[in-house]
Amino acid sequence: MEAAVQAPPASDYVQPFQIEGHGVRGRLIRIDQVASEIIAKHAYPEPVAHLLTEMMALAAILAATLKYEGVFTLQAKGNGAVKVLVADVTSAGNVRGYAQFDEKAVVAIPAASANLMRLTGGGYLAFTVDQGEHAERYQGIVELEGTSLVECIHHYFRQSEQLQAAFKLAVEHHPGGWRAGAIMLQRLPMQGTSQGGWTPDGSTPHDWHGRNEDSFDAGTEEAEDAWRRAVVLMASTQDRELLGPETGMHDLLYRLFHEDGVRVFSGHDLKAQCRCSRGRVENVLKSLAADELQDLAIDGALVVTCEFCNSEYRFALGDVTPGA
């Protein structure tokens, strides 16, 4: 029986789903206000803003596949015009991001060829999960290669023996700012393996197709065919559908996968939220030696600007006690 499902917001949301009987699950995400707010705080050239929006969307969709309490960070370090790209997502769905680049070098690259390799000149992409000082820190690294960050992430998962995954991403600069949409498919592990983390966190699924999930052995030829079919269907998604807002998230998933049965789970919101604060900045300054503070001071004042949100914090030199 088809269940009534409350439609998610048009954007800034993560929608988990599962293709019934196929051993495939996935995430669909859209960011609009999130990306626009973050990009608006900086005077980024268009190619850099596009790349950072792509980075934030990928960080959000990857973070949504993990069970963690802390921060997931996606960071690229390049050797060319774009030196650093960072996007991180907390387990509560708070997103932030920033870029470091050589503006003259970026402007010198023709817009038609401003792809990942031309902008970064190569380098590496790091995936990090930080759950605090009392938990193990996980990091994976892959070379920056290809024309887009999606290609790099595909390469990372192709190298992985733990997980098969496929992605599609669209980014758009519109009159109100920036938006992105992304869909990710994951192939479930074979029965009897120890791989975990595949059950949505305490969510209650809604079945659109009236089918119950059957026992599925991911190691069969049927499973291989099902995976290929899901990837082909995902690839048929048009950029306009991914970006929204005309096509609802549930409507898109139903169009793609309704013949096989698609089940959606409760998702969560995403929002632009930096973690900087005056207290945190003051604690960092207090950790410096007195001579270091003197070197940083300008006309008796310490001024610190957050790279993520561009907020400025000012302190009188005499108000900061080293080692306090």
VEXDREN-2710 file (C-alpha; in Angstrom, 1 decimal):
% VEXDREN-2710
k/r/px/py/pz
1/MET/0.0/0.0/0.0
2/GLU/1.4/3.4/-0.9
3/ALA/2.1/5.5/2.2
4/ALA/1.5/9.2/2.6
5/VAL/4.8/10.9/2.7
6/GLN/5.4/14.5/3.8
7/ALA/7.4/16.3/1.1
8/PRO/10.8/17.6/2.2
9/PRO/11.8/21.3/1.7
10/ALA/12.6/22.3/-1.8
11/SER/16.3/22.8/-0.9
12/ASP/18.9/22.7/1.8
13/TYR/17.9/19.2/2.7
14/VAL/19.3/15.6/2.7
15/GLN/16.9/13.0/1.5
16/PRO/17.9/9.3/2.1
17/PHE/16.4/6.6/0.0
18/GLN/16.6/2.9/-0.9
19/ILE/15.8/1.1/-4.1
20/GLU/13.8/-1.9/-3.1
21/GLY/15.1/-5.4/-3.6
22/HIS/18.2/-4.1/-5.4
23/GLY/20.8/-3.8/-2.6
24/VAL/21.2/-0.1/-3.4
25/ARG/20.6/2.9/-1.2
26/GLY/21.4/6.6/-1.8
27/ARG/21.2/10.2/-0.8
28/LEU/19.7/13.2/-2.7
29/ILE/20.7/16.6/-1.5
30/ARG/20.1/20.2/-2.6
31/ILE/21.7/23.4/-1.3
32/ASP/20.6/26.8/-2.3
33/GLN/20.4/29.3/0.6
34/VAL/23.3/27.4/2.3
35/ALA/25.5/27.9/-0.8
36/SER/24.3/31.5/-1.4
37/GLU/24.9/32.6/2.2
38/ILE/28.4/31.2/2.3
39/ILE/29.5/32.5/-1.1
40/ALA/28.0/35.9/-0.5
41/LYS/30.4/36.5/2.4
42/HIS/33.4/36.5/0.0
43/ALA/34.3/38.2/-3.3
44/TYR/35.1/35.0/-5.0
45/PRO/35.6/35.0/-8.8
46/GLU/32.9/32.9/-10.6
47/PRO/35.1/29.8/-11.3
48/VAL/36.2/29.7/-7.6
49/ALA/32.6/30.1/-6.4
50/HIS/31.5/27.4/-8.7
51/LEU/34.2/25.0/-7.4
52/LEU/33.4/25.8/-3.8
53/THR/29.7/25.2/-4.3
54/GLU/30.5/21.9/-5.8
55/MET/32.7/21.1/-2.9
56/MET/30.0/22.0/-0.3
57/ALA/27.4/19.8/-2.1
58/LEU/29.8/16.8/-2.2
59/ALA/30.8/17.3/1.5
60/ALA/27.1/17.4/2.5
61/ILE/26.2/14.2/0.6
62/LEU/29.2/12.3/1.8
63/ALA/28.6/13.4/5.4
64/ALA/25.1/12.2/5.1
65/THR/26.3/8.6/4.5
66/LEU/28.3/8.5/7.7
67/LYS/27.4/7.8/11.3
68/TYR/29.4/10.3/13.3
69/GLU/29.2/12.9/16.0
70/GLY/31.5/15.7/15.1
71/VAL/32.8/17.2/11.8
72/PHE/33.2/15.8/8.3
73/THR/35.7/17.8/6.2
74/LEU/36.4/17.7/2.5
75/GLN/39.6/19.6/1.7
76/ALA/41.5/20.1/-1.6
77/LYS/45.0/21.4/-1.7
78/GLY/46.2/22.5/-5.2
79/ASN/49.4/23.6/-6.8
80/GLY/47.9/26.1/-9.1
81/ALA/45.7/29.2/-9.0
82/VAL/43.4/27.7/-6.4
83/LYS/45.5/26.7/-3.4
84/VAL/42.9/25.5/-0.9
85/LEU/39.2/24.5/-1.0
86/VAL/37.5/23.5/2.3
87/ALA/34.0/22.4/3.1
88/ASP/32.9/20.9/6.4
89/VAL/29.6/19.6/7.7
90/THR/28.8/18.8/11.3
91/SER/26.7/15.9/12.4
92/ALA/23.9/18.5/13.1
93/GLY/23.9/19.5/9.4
94/ASN/25.8/22.8/9.8
95/VAL/27.8/23.6/6.6
96/ARG/30.7/26.1/6.0
97/GLY/33.4/26.5/3.4
98/TYR/36.1/28.8/2.0
99/ALA/38.7/29.0/-0.7
100/GLN/42.3/30.4/-1.0
101/PHE/43.5/31.4/-4.4
102/ASP/45.7/33.6/-6.5
103/GLU/43.2/36.1/-8.0
104/LYS/45.4/37.1/-10.9
105/ALA/46.1/33.5/-11.8
106/VAL/42.4/32.6/-11.7
107/VAL/41.4/35.6/-13.9
108/ALA/44.0/34.6/-16.4
109/ILE/42.4/31.2/-17.0
110/PRO/39.8/31.4/-19.9
111/ALA/36.3/30.7/-18.5
112/ALA/35.7/27.9/-21.1
113/SER/38.6/25.9/-19.7
114/ALA/38.3/26.7/-16.0
115/ASN/38.0/23.1/-14.9
116/LEU/39.4/21.4/-11.8
117/MET/42.8/20.7/-13.2
118/ARG/43.3/24.1/-14.8
119/LEU/42.3/25.8/-11.5
120/THR/44.2/23.7/-9.0
121/GLY/47.1/22.4/-11.1
122/GLY/46.8/19.0/-9.4
123/GLY/47.3/18.2/-5.7
124/TYR/45.2/16.1/-3.4
125/LEU/41.7/15.7/-2.0
126/ALA/41.3/14.7/1.7
127/PHE/38.2/13.2/3.5
128/THR/38.4/13.6/7.3
129/VAL/36.0/12.6/10.1
130/ASP/36.9/14.3/13.4
131/GLN/34.8/13.1/16.4
132/GLY/36.9/14.9/19.0
133/GLU/40.0/14.2/21.0
134/HIS/38.7/11.0/22.5
135/ALA/37.7/9.3/19.2
136/GLU/39.8/7.9/16.4
137/ARG/40.2/10.3/13.5
138/TYR/39.7/8.9/10.0
139/GLN/41.2/10.3/6.9
140/GLY/41.3/9.2/3.2
141/ILE/43.3/10.9/0.5
142/VAL/43.1/10.8/-3.3
143/GLU/44.9/12.8/-6.0
144/LEU/43.2/15.7/-7.7
145/GLU/42.7/14.6/-11.2
146/GLY/40.1/14.8/-14.0
147/THR/38.0/17.8/-14.8
148/SER/35.8/17.9/-11.7
149/LEU/35.7/17.1/-8.0
150/VAL/33.1/14.4/-8.8
151/GLU/35.6/12.6/-11.0
152/CYS/38.1/12.7/-8.1
153/ILE/35.6/11.2/-5.7
154/HIS/34.6/8.5/-8.2
155/HIS/38.3/7.6/-8.4
156/TYR/38.5/7.5/-4.6
157/PHE/35.6/5.0/-4.4
158/ARG/36.9/2.9/-7.3
159/GLN/40.1/2.4/-5.3
160/SER/38.1/1.4/-2.2
161/GLU/37.5/-2.2/-1.5
162/GLN/34.7/-1.4/0.9
163/LEU/32.2/0.4/-1.2
164/GLN/30.9/0.9/-4.7
165/ALA/29.4/4.3/-5.2
166/ALA/28.2/6.6/-8.1
167/PHE/27.5/10.3/-8.1
168/LYS/25.8/13.0/-10.3
169/LEU/26.1/16.7/-9.5
170/ALA/24.8/19.9/-10.9
171/VAL/25.8/23.5/-9.9
172/GLU/24.1/26.8/-11.0
173/HIS/24.8/30.5/-10.5
174/HIS/21.3/32.1/-10.5
175/PRO/20.2/35.7/-9.8
176/GLY/19.8/35.0/-6.1
177/GLY/23.1/33.3/-5.6
178/TRP/24.3/29.7/-6.0
179/ARG/22.7/26.3/-5.8
180/ALA/23.7/22.7/-6.2
181/GLY/22.0/19.3/-6.4
182/ALA/23.6/15.9/-6.0
183/ILE/22.6/12.3/-6.0
184/MET/24.7/9.4/-4.7
185/LEU/24.1/5.7/-5.0
186/GLN/25.8/3.1/-2.7
187/ARG/25.9/-0.6/-3.4
188/LEU/25.1/-2.5/-0.2
189/PRO/27.7/-5.0/1.0
190/MET/27.2/-8.8/0.5
191/GLN/25.3/-10.8/3.1
192/GLY/27.6/-12.1/5.8
193/THR/30.1/-9.3/5.6
194/SER/31.0/-7.2/8.6
195/GLN/30.5/-3.8/6.9
196/GLY/28.0/-1.7/8.8
197/GLY/26.5/1.7/8.8
198/TRP/23.8/1.0/6.2
199/THR/20.7/1.5/8.3
200/PRO/19.3/5.0/8.4
201/ASP/19.6/6.3/12.0
202/GLY/16.4/5.4/13.7
203/SER/14.3/6.6/10.8
204/THR/11.0/5.1/9.8
205/PRO/10.8/4.3/6.0
206/HIS/7.9/5.2/3.8
207/ASP/7.3/2.6/1.0
208/TRP/6.0/4.2/-2.3
209/HIS/5.8/1.0/-4.2
210/GLY/4.1/-1.3/-1.8
211/ARG/7.0/-3.8/-1.8
212/ASN/8.8/-5.1/1.3
213/GLU/12.5/-5.4/1.2
214/ASP/13.4/-9.0/0.3
215/SER/16.6/-10.7/1.4
216/PHE/19.2/-9.6/-1.2
217/ASP/22.6/-11.2/-1.8
218/ALA/24.8/-8.4/-3.2
219/GLY/27.2/-10.9/-4.6
220/THR/25.0/-12.4/-7.4
221/GLU/24.7/-11.6/-11.1
222/GLU/21.3/-10.2/-10.4
223/ALA/22.8/-7.8/-7.9
224/GLU/25.4/-6.7/-10.5
225/ASP/22.7/-6.1/-13.1
226/ALA/20.6/-4.2/-10.5
227/TRP/23.5/-1.9/-9.7
228/ARG/24.2/-1.1/-13.3
229/ARG/20.5/-0.4/-13.9
230/ALA/20.4/2.0/-10.9
231/VAL/23.5/3.9/-12.1
232/VAL/22.0/4.2/-15.6
233/LEU/18.8/5.5/-14.2
234/MET/20.6/8.0/-12.0
235/ALA/22.7/9.2/-15.0
236/SER/19.4/10.1/-16.8
237/THR/18.7/12.8/-14.3
238/GLN/18.7/16.3/-15.9
239/ASP/20.6/19.1/-14.2
240/ARG/17.3/21.1/-13.9
241/GLU/15.7/18.2/-12.0
242/LEU/18.7/17.9/-9.7
243/LEU/18.8/21.6/-8.9
244/GLY/15.1/22.1/-8.4
245/PRO/13.0/23.8/-7.2
246/GLU/10.4/23.0/-9.8
247/THR/10.9/19.2/-9.4
248/GLY/10.3/18.0/-5.8
249/MET/12.9/15.7/-4.3
250/HIS/10.4/12.9/-3.9
251/ASP/9.0/13.5/-7.4
252/LEU/12.5/13.1/-8.8
253/LEU/13.2/9.8/-7.0
254/TYR/9.9/8.4/-8.0
255/ARG/10.5/9.3/-11.6
256/LEU/13.9/7.6/-11.6
257/PHE/13.2/4.4/-9.6
258/HIS/9.4/3.8/-9.3
259/GLU/9.5/0.8/-11.5
260/ASP/11.8/-1.0/-9.1
261/GLY/10.3/0.5/-5.9
262/VAL/11.9/3.3/-4.0
263/ARG/11.6/3.8/-0.3
264/VAL/12.4/7.2/1.3
265/PHE/13.5/7.8/4.9
266/SER/13.3/10.8/7.1
267/GLY/16.1/13.2/6.2
268/HIS/17.5/16.4/7.8
269/ASP/18.0/20.0/7.1
270/LEU/21.2/21.7/6.1
271/LYS/22.1/25.3/7.1
272/ALA/25.0/27.7/6.7
273/GLN/26.6/28.0/10.2
274/CYS/30.2/28.8/11.1
275/ARG/31.7/27.6/14.4
276/CYS/33.8/30.6/15.1
277/SER/33.2/32.8/18.1
278/ARG/34.9/35.6/20.0
279/GLY/35.7/33.2/22.9
280/ARG/37.3/30.6/20.6
281/VAL/39.4/33.3/18.9
282/GLU/40.5/34.7/22.3
283/ASN/41.5/31.2/23.5
284/VAL/43.7/30.8/20.4
285/LEU/45.4/34.2/21.0
286/LYS/46.0/33.4/24.6
287/SER/47.9/30.2/23.5
288/LEU/50.5/32.4/21.8
289/ALA/53.6/33.8/23.4
290/ALA/53.8/37.5/24.2
291/ASP/56.3/38.3/21.5
292/GLU/54.1/36.6/18.9
293/LEU/51.1/38.7/20.0
294/GLN/53.3/41.8/19.7
295/ASP/54.2/40.8/16.1
296/LEU/50.5/40.4/15.2
297/ALA/49.3/43.6/16.8
298/ILE/48.6/46.7/14.6
299/ASP/48.4/50.0/16.5
300/GLY/47.9/48.1/19.7
301/ALA/45.1/46.0/18.5
302/LEU/44.7/42.4/17.5
303/VAL/42.4/41.8/14.5
304/VAL/41.4/38.3/13.5
305/THR/39.2/37.5/10.5
306/CYS/37.6/34.1/10.1
307/GLU/38.4/32.5/6.8
308/PHE/35.1/30.7/6.6
309/CYS/32.5/33.4/7.4
310/ASN/34.7/36.6/7.1
311/SER/33.7/37.7/10.6
312/GLU/36.2/40.1/12.2
313/TYR/37.2/40.0/15.9
314/ARG/39.1/42.9/17.5
315/PHE/41.0/42.8/20.8
316/ALA/43.1/45.4/22.5
317/LEU/46.6/43.9/22.9
318/GLY/46.5/44.6/26.7
319/ASP/43.3/42.6/27.1
320/VAL/44.8/39.3/25.9
321/THR/47.0/37.6/28.5
322/PRO/49.3/35.0/27.1
323/GLY/48.9/31.6/28.7
324/ALA/45.9/32.6/30.7
END
